[in-house]
Amino acid sequence: MARAKTIKKAGAASEETAIKKKGKAAVGEAREYSVTSTFAKGDTVYHKIWDDTGEVLEIGTTDDGINRMKVAFEKVGVKNLRMG
C-alpha cells in the first residue's frame, strides 16, 4: 500500500515558530509594559498610558530588593520603571 504524501500549508513553519515563541515579542517588536513582566537590556517596551515606546537601557535591583529598569522613551525621555 502506498503512503500518502504530506502536504504542508504555506506559512506552516512560521506558525510553528510563532507558537514556540509564545509570550516573547519578535525582534524589534515592542512588548507592552506591565509591572509583573520582566524585561532584558535592549528590549523594546511600549507604555500604554504614555502611548510611547522605548528601549531598556539598564536592569537592576533597588536596596529594597525591587527589580527595576531604566527605559529611554521617544516622547517622555528616560524613566525608571518597576518590573516583575
NUBATI-49759 format. One record per atom (N, C-alpha, C, CB): atom name; y, x, z; residue in three letters. Coordinates in steps of 0.1 Angstrom, whole numbers, plus 2048, in hexadecimal, padded with zeros to 3 digits. Glycine has a CB too. Layout:
# NUBATI-49759
+-------+-----+-----+-----+--------+
| atome |   v |   u |   w | residu |
+-------+-----+-----+-----+--------+
|    CA |   Y |   X |   Z |    ALA |
...
+-------+-----+-----+-----+--------+
***
This chain:
# NUBATI-49759
+-------+-----+-----+-----+--------+
| atome |   v |   u |   w | residu |
+-------+-----+-----+-----+--------+
|     N | 7F4 | 808 | 800 |    MET |
|    CA | 800 | 800 | 800 |    MET |
|     C | 80C | 809 | 800 |    MET |
|    CB | 800 | 7F6 | 80C |    MET |
|     N | 816 | 806 | 7F8 |    ALA |
|    CA | 822 | 80E | 7F7 |    ALA |
|     C | 82C | 80A | 802 |    ALA |
|    CB | 829 | 80C | 7E9 |    ALA |
|     N | 833 | 814 | 806 |    ARG |
|    CA | 83D | 812 | 811 |    ARG |
|     C | 84B | 80E | 80A |    ARG |
|    CB | 83F | 81E | 819 |    ARG |
|     N | 851 | 805 | 811 |    ALA |
|    CA | 85E | 800 | 80C |    ALA |
|     C | 869 | 80B | 80F |    ALA |
|    CB | 863 | 7F3 | 812 |    ALA |
|     N | 872 | 80D | 806 |    LYS |
|    CA | 87D | 817 | 808 |    LYS |
|     C | 887 | 811 | 811 |    LYS |
|    CB | 883 | 81B | 7FA |    LYS |
|     N | 88C | 81A | 81A |    THR |
|    CA | 897 | 816 | 823 |    THR |
|     C | 8A4 | 818 | 81C |    THR |
|    CB | 896 | 81E | 830 |    THR |
|     N | 8AC | 80D | 81C |    ILE |
|    CA | 8B9 | 80E | 815 |    ILE |
|     C | 8C3 | 80D | 820 |    ILE |
|    CB | 8BB | 802 | 80B |    ILE |
|     N | 8CC | 817 | 820 |    LYS |
|    CA | 8D7 | 818 | 82A |    LYS |
|     C | 8E3 | 812 | 825 |    LYS |
|    CB | 8D9 | 826 | 82F |    LYS |
|     N | 8EA | 80A | 82D |    LYS |
|    CA | 8F7 | 804 | 829 |    LYS |
|     C | 901 | 80F | 829 |    LYS |
|    CB | 8FB | 7F9 | 833 |    LYS |
|     N | 90B | 80D | 820 |    ALA |
|    CA | 916 | 817 | 81F |    ALA |
|     C | 91D | 816 | 82C |    ALA |
|    CB | 91F | 813 | 813 |    ALA |
|     N | 920 | 822 | 832 |    GLY |
|    CA | 928 | 823 | 83E |    GLY |
|     C | 91F | 821 | 84A |    GLY |
|    CB | 932 | 818 | 83E |    GLY |
|     N | 912 | 821 | 849 |    ALA |
|    CA | 909 | 81F | 854 |    ALA |
|     C | 909 | 82B | 85D |    ALA |
|    CB | 8FA | 81D | 850 |    ALA |
|     N | 90A | 837 | 857 |    ALA |
|    CA | 90B | 843 | 85F |    ALA |
|     C | 918 | 843 | 868 |    ALA |
|    CB | 90B | 850 | 856 |    ALA |
|     N | 923 | 83F | 862 |    SER |
|    CA | 92F | 83F | 86A |    SER |
|     C | 92E | 834 | 875 |    SER |
|    CB | 93B | 83C | 861 |    SER |
|     N | 927 | 829 | 873 |    GLU |
|    CA | 925 | 81F | 87E |    GLU |
|     C | 91D | 825 | 889 |    GLU |
|    CB | 91E | 813 | 878 |    GLU |
|     N | 913 | 82D | 886 |    GLU |
|    CA | 90B | 833 | 891 |    GLU |
|     C | 913 | 83D | 898 |    GLU |
|    CB | 8FE | 83A | 88A |    GLU |
|     N | 91B | 845 | 891 |    THR |
|    CA | 924 | 84E | 898 |    THR |
|     C | 92E | 847 | 8A1 |    THR |
|    CB | 92B | 857 | 88E |    THR |
|     N | 933 | 83C | 89D |    ALA |
|    CA | 93D | 835 | 8A5 |    ALA |
|     C | 936 | 82F | 8B1 |    ALA |
|    CB | 943 | 829 | 89D |    ALA |
|     N | 929 | 82B | 8B0 |    ILE |
|    CA | 922 | 826 | 8BC |    ILE |
|     C | 920 | 831 | 8C6 |    ILE |
|    CB | 915 | 820 | 8B7 |    ILE |
|     N | 91C | 83D | 8C1 |    LYS |
|    CA | 919 | 848 | 8CA |    LYS |
|     C | 926 | 84D | 8D1 |    LYS |
|    CB | 914 | 854 | 8C2 |    LYS |
|     N | 931 | 84B | 8CB |    LYS |
|    CA | 93E | 850 | 8D1 |    LYS |
|     C | 945 | 844 | 8D8 |    LYS |
|    CB | 947 | 855 | 8C7 |    LYS |
|     N | 93D | 83A | 8DB |    LYS |
|    CA | 943 | 82E | 8E2 |    LYS |
|     C | 94B | 833 | 8EE |    LYS |
|    CB | 939 | 824 | 8E5 |    LYS |
|     N | 957 | 82E | 8EF |    GLY |
|    CA | 95F | 831 | 8FB |    GLY |
|     C | 968 | 83D | 8F9 |    GLY |
|    CB | 957 | 834 | 907 |    GLY |
|     N | 966 | 845 | 8EE |    LYS |
|    CA | 96E | 850 | 8EB |    LYS |
|     C | 976 | 84D | 8DF |    LYS |
|    CB | 966 | 85D | 8E9 |    LYS |
|     N | 983 | 851 | 8DF |    ALA |
|    CA | 98B | 84F | 8D3 |    ALA |
|     C | 988 | 85A | 8C8 |    ALA |
|    CB | 99A | 84F | 8D7 |    ALA |
|     N | 98A | 856 | 8BC |    ALA |
|    CA | 989 | 860 | 8B1 |    ALA |
|     C | 993 | 86A | 8B2 |    ALA |
|    CB | 989 | 859 | 8A3 |    ALA |
|     N | 991 | 876 | 8AC |    VAL |
|    CA | 99B | 881 | 8AC |    VAL |
|     C | 9A8 | 87C | 8A7 |    VAL |
|    CB | 996 | 88D | 8A4 |    VAL |
|     N | 9B3 | 87E | 8AF |    GLY |
|    CA | 9C0 | 87A | 8AB |    GLY |
|     C | 9C3 | 86C | 8AE |    GLY |
|    CB | 9C1 | 87C | 89C |    GLY |
|     N | 9BA | 864 | 8B3 |    GLU |
|    CA | 9BC | 856 | 8B6 |    GLU |
|     C | 9C0 | 855 | 8C5 |    GLU |
|    CB | 9B0 | 84D | 8B3 |    GLU |
|     N | 9CA | 84E | 8C8 |    ALA |
|    CA | 9CF | 84D | 8D6 |    ALA |
|     C | 9C6 | 843 | 8DE |    ALA |
|    CB | 9DE | 848 | 8D6 |    ALA |
|     N | 9C3 | 847 | 8EA |    ARG |
|    CA | 9BC | 83E | 8F4 |    ARG |
|     C | 9C7 | 837 | 8FD |    ARG |
|    CB | 9B1 | 845 | 8FC |    ARG |
|     N | 9C5 | 82B | 900 |    GLU |
|    CA | 9CE | 824 | 908 |    GLU |
|     C | 9CD | 829 | 917 |    GLU |
|    CB | 9CC | 814 | 908 |    GLU |
|     N | 9D9 | 82B | 91D |    TYR |
|    CA | 9D9 | 830 | 92A |    TYR |
|     C | 9D5 | 826 | 934 |    TYR |
|    CB | 9E7 | 835 | 92E |    TYR |
|     N | 9CD | 82A | 93E |    SER |
|    CA | 9C9 | 822 | 949 |    SER |
|     C | 9C7 | 82C | 955 |    SER |
|    CB | 9BC | 81A | 946 |    SER |
|     N | 9CB | 827 | 961 |    VAL |
|    CA | 9CA | 830 | 96D |    VAL |
|     C | 9BB | 833 | 96F |    VAL |
|    CB | 9D0 | 828 | 979 |    VAL |
|     N | 9B2 | 82B | 96B |    THR |
|    CA | 9A4 | 82E | 96E |    THR |
|     C | 99D | 837 | 964 |    THR |
|    CB | 99C | 821 | 96F |    THR |
|     N | 9A4 | 839 | 958 |    SER |
|    CA | 99E | 841 | 94E |    SER |
|     C | 9A1 | 850 | 951 |    SER |
|    CB | 9A4 | 83E | 940 |    SER |
|     N | 999 | 859 | 94B |    THR |
|    CA | 99B | 867 | 94C |    THR |
|     C | 99E | 86D | 93E |    THR |
|    CB | 98F | 86F | 953 |    THR |
|     N | 9A7 | 877 | 93E |    PHE |
|    CA | 9AB | 87D | 931 |    PHE |
|     C | 9A9 | 88C | 932 |    PHE |
|    CB | 9B9 | 879 | 92E |    PHE |
|     N | 9AA | 893 | 927 |    ALA |
|    CA | 9A9 | 8A1 | 926 |    ALA |
|     C | 9B5 | 8A7 | 920 |    ALA |
|    CB | 99C | 8A6 | 91F |    ALA |
|     N | 9B8 | 8B3 | 922 |    LYS |
|    CA | 9C3 | 8BA | 91C |    LYS |
|     C | 9C2 | 8B9 | 90D |    LYS |
|    CB | 9C4 | 8C9 | 920 |    LYS |
|     N | 9CD | 8B5 | 906 |    GLY |
|    CA | 9CD | 8B3 | 8F8 |    GLY |
|     C | 9CA | 8A5 | 8F3 |    GLY |
|    CB | 9C3 | 8BC | 8F2 |    GLY |
|     N | 9C5 | 89C | 8FC |    ASP |
|    CA | 9C3 | 88E | 8F8 |    ASP |
|     C | 9D0 | 887 | 8F5 |    ASP |
|    CB | 9BB | 887 | 903 |    ASP |
|     N | 9CF | 87D | 8EC |    THR |
|    CA | 9DA | 875 | 8E9 |    THR |
|     C | 9D9 | 868 | 8F1 |    THR |
|    CB | 9DB | 872 | 8D9 |    THR |
|     N | 9E4 | 864 | 8F7 |    VAL |
|    CA | 9E5 | 859 | 900 |    VAL |
|     C | 9EF | 84F | 8FB |    VAL |
|    CB | 9E8 | 85D | 90F |    VAL |
|     N | 9EB | 842 | 8FC |    TYR |
|    CA | 9F5 | 837 | 8F9 |    TYR |
|     C | 9F8 | 830 | 906 |    TYR |
|    CB | 9EF | 82D | 8EE |    TYR |
|     N | A05 | 82F | 909 |    HIS |
|    CA | A09 | 827 | 915 |    HIS |
|     C | A0F | 81A | 910 |    HIS |
|    CB | A14 | 82F | 91D |    HIS |
|     N | A08 | 80F | 914 |    LYS |
|    CA | A0B | 802 | 910 |    LYS |
|     C | A19 | 7FD | 914 |    LYS |
|    CB | A00 | 7F8 | 915 |    LYS |
|     N | A1C | 7FF | 921 |    ILE |
|    CA | A29 | 7FB | 926 |    ILE |
|     C | A35 | 801 | 91F |    ILE |
|    CB | A2A | 7FD | 935 |    ILE |
|     N | A34 | 80E | 91D |    TRP |
|    CA | A3F | 816 | 916 |    TRP |
|     C | A3E | 815 | 907 |    TRP |
|    CB | A3F | 824 | 91A |    TRP |
|     N | A32 | 810 | 901 |    ASP |
|    CA | A30 | 80F | 8F3 |    ASP |
|     C | A32 | 81D | 8ED |    ASP |
|    CB | A38 | 804 | 8EC |    ASP |
|     N | A2B | 827 | 8F2 |    ASP |
|    CA | A2E | 834 | 8EE |    ASP |
|     C | A21 | 83C | 8EF |    ASP |
|    CB | A38 | 83B | 8F8 |    ASP |
|     N | A1F | 846 | 8E6 |    THR |
|    CA | A14 | 84F | 8E6 |    THR |
|     C | A18 | 85D | 8EA |    THR |
|    CB | A0D | 84F | 8D8 |    THR |
|     N | A0F | 864 | 8F0 |    GLY |
|    CA | A12 | 872 | 8F4 |    GLY |
|     C | A05 | 87A | 8F5 |    GLY |
|    CB | A19 | 872 | 901 |    GLY |
|     N | A07 | 887 | 8F7 |    GLU |
|    CA | 9FC | 891 | 8F8 |    GLU |
|     C | 9FB | 896 | 906 |    GLU |
|    CB | 9FE | 89D | 8EE |    GLU |
|     N | 9EF | 897 | 90B |    VAL |
|    CA | 9EC | 89C | 919 |    VAL |
|     C | 9EF | 8AB | 918 |    VAL |
|    CB | 9DE | 899 | 91E |    VAL |
|     N | 9F9 | 8B0 | 921 |    LEU |
|    CA | 9FC | 8BE | 921 |    LEU |
|     C | 9F4 | 8C5 | 92C |    LEU |
|    CB | A0B | 8BF | 924 |    LEU |
|     N | 9F2 | 8BF | 937 |    GLU |
|    CA | 9EA | 8C6 | 942 |    GLU |
|     C | 9E4 | 8BB | 94B |    GLU |
|    CB | 9F3 | 8CF | 94A |    GLU |
|     N | 9D9 | 8C0 | 951 |    ILE |
|    CA | 9D1 | 8B8 | 95A |    ILE |
|     C | 9D1 | 8BF | 967 |    ILE |
|    CB | 9C2 | 8B5 | 954 |    ILE |
|     N | 9D1 | 8B7 | 972 |    GLY |
|    CA | 9D1 | 8BD | 97F |    GLY |
|     C | 9CE | 8B3 | 98A |    GLY |
|    CB | 9DE | 8C4 | 982 |    GLY |
|     N | 9CF | 8B8 | 997 |    THR |
|    CA | 9CC | 8B0 | 9A2 |    THR |
|     C | 9D7 | 8B2 | 9AC |    THR |
|    CB | 9BE | 8B3 | 9A9 |    THR |
|     N | 9DC | 8A7 | 9B2 |    THR |
|    CA | 9E7 | 8A9 | 9BC |    THR |
|     C | 9E1 | 8AE | 9C9 |    THR |
|    CB | 9EE | 89B | 9BF |    THR |
|     N | 9E9 | 8B1 | 9D3 |    ASP |
|    CA | 9E5 | 8B6 | 9E0 |    ASP |
|     C | 9DD | 8AB | 9E7 |    ASP |
|    CB | 9F1 | 8BA | 9E9 |    ASP |
|     N | 9DF | 89F | 9E4 |    ASP |
|    CA | 9D8 | 893 | 9EA |    ASP |
|     C | 9CB | 891 | 9E3 |    ASP |
|    CB | 9E1 | 887 | 9E9 |    ASP |
|     N | 9C7 | 898 | 9D9 |    GLY |
|    CA | 9BB | 896 | 9D2 |    GLY |
|     C | 9BB | 88C | 9C6 |    GLY |
|    CB | 9B0 | 893 | 9DB |    GLY |
|     N | 9C7 | 888 | 9C2 |    ILE |
|    CA | 9C8 | 87E | 9B7 |    ILE |
|     C | 9C9 | 886 | 9AA |    ILE |
|    CB | 9D5 | 876 | 9B9 |    ILE |
|     N | 9C1 | 881 | 9A1 |    ASN |
|    CA | 9C1 | 887 | 993 |    ASN |
|     C | 9CD | 883 | 98C |    ASN |
|    CB | 9B4 | 883 | 98B |    ASN |
|     N | 9D4 | 88D | 985 |    ARG |
|    CA | 9E0 | 88A | 97E |    ARG |
|     C | 9E0 | 891 | 970 |    ARG |
|    CB | 9EC | 88E | 986 |    ARG |
|     N | 9E9 | 88D | 968 |    MET |
|    CA | 9EB | 893 | 95B |    MET |
|     C | 9F9 | 893 | 957 |    MET |
|    CB | 9E2 | 88D | 950 |    MET |
|     N | 9FE | 89D | 950 |    LYS |
|    CA | A0B | 89E | 94B |    LYS |
|     C | A0B | 89B | 93C |    LYS |
|    CB | A12 | 8AC | 94E |    LYS |
|     N | A12 | 890 | 937 |    VAL |
|    CA | A12 | 88C | 92A |    VAL |
|     C | A1F | 88D | 923 |    VAL |
|    CB | A0C | 87E | 929 |    VAL |
|     N | A20 | 893 | 917 |    ALA |
|    CA | A2C | 893 | 910 |    ALA |
|     C | A2D | 887 | 906 |    ALA |
|    CB | A2E | 8A1 | 908 |    ALA |
|     N | A35 | 87D | 909 |    PHE |
|    CA | A36 | 871 | 901 |    PHE |
|     C | A41 | 873 | 8F6 |    PHE |
|    CB | A39 | 865 | 909 |    PHE |
|     N | A40 | 86C | 8EB |    GLU |
|    CA | A49 | 86E | 8E1 |    GLU |
|     C | A57 | 868 | 8E4 |    GLU |
|    CB | A44 | 867 | 8D4 |    GLU |
|     N | A57 | 85C | 8EB |    LYS |
|    CA | A64 | 855 | 8EE |    LYS |
|     C | A69 | 858 | 8FB |    LYS |
|    CB | A62 | 846 | 8EC |    LYS |
|     N | A60 | 857 | 906 |    VAL |
|    CA | A65 | 858 | 914 |    VAL |
|     C | A64 | 866 | 91A |    VAL |
|    CB | A5D | 84F | 91C |    VAL |
|     N | A5F | 870 | 912 |    GLY |
|    CA | A5F | 87E | 917 |    GLY |
|     C | A52 | 881 | 91F |    GLY |
|    CB | A6B | 881 | 91F |    GLY |
|     N | A53 | 88B | 927 |    VAL |
|    CA | A48 | 890 | 92F |    VAL |
|     C | A47 | 888 | 93C |    VAL |
|    CB | A49 | 89F | 932 |    VAL |
|     N | A3B | 883 | 93F |    LYS |
|    CA | A38 | 87A | 94A |    LYS |
|     C | A2C | 87F | 951 |    LYS |
|    CB | A37 | 86B | 947 |    LYS |
|     N | A2B | 87E | 95F |    ASN |
|    CA | A1F | 880 | 967 |    ASN |
|     C | A19 | 873 | 969 |    ASN |
|    CB | A23 | 888 | 974 |    ASN |
|     N | A0C | 872 | 966 |    LEU |
|    CA | A04 | 866 | 968 |    LEU |
|     C | 9F8 | 868 | 970 |    LEU |
|    CB | A01 | 85F | 95A |    LEU |
|     N | 9F3 | 85E | 977 |    ARG |
|    CA | 9E7 | 85F | 97F |    ARG |
|     C | 9DB | 85B | 975 |    ARG |
|    CB | 9E7 | 855 | 98B |    ARG |
|     N | 9D0 | 860 | 978 |    MET |
|    CA | 9C4 | 85D | 971 |    MET |
|     C | 9B7 | 85C | 979 |    MET |
|    CB | 9C2 | 866 | 965 |    MET |
|     N | 9AD | 855 | 974 |    GLY |
|    CA | 9A0 | 853 | 97A |    GLY |
|     C | 99C | 85C | 985 |    GLY |
|    CB | 996 | 853 | 971 |    GLY |
+-------+-----+-----+-----+--------+
***
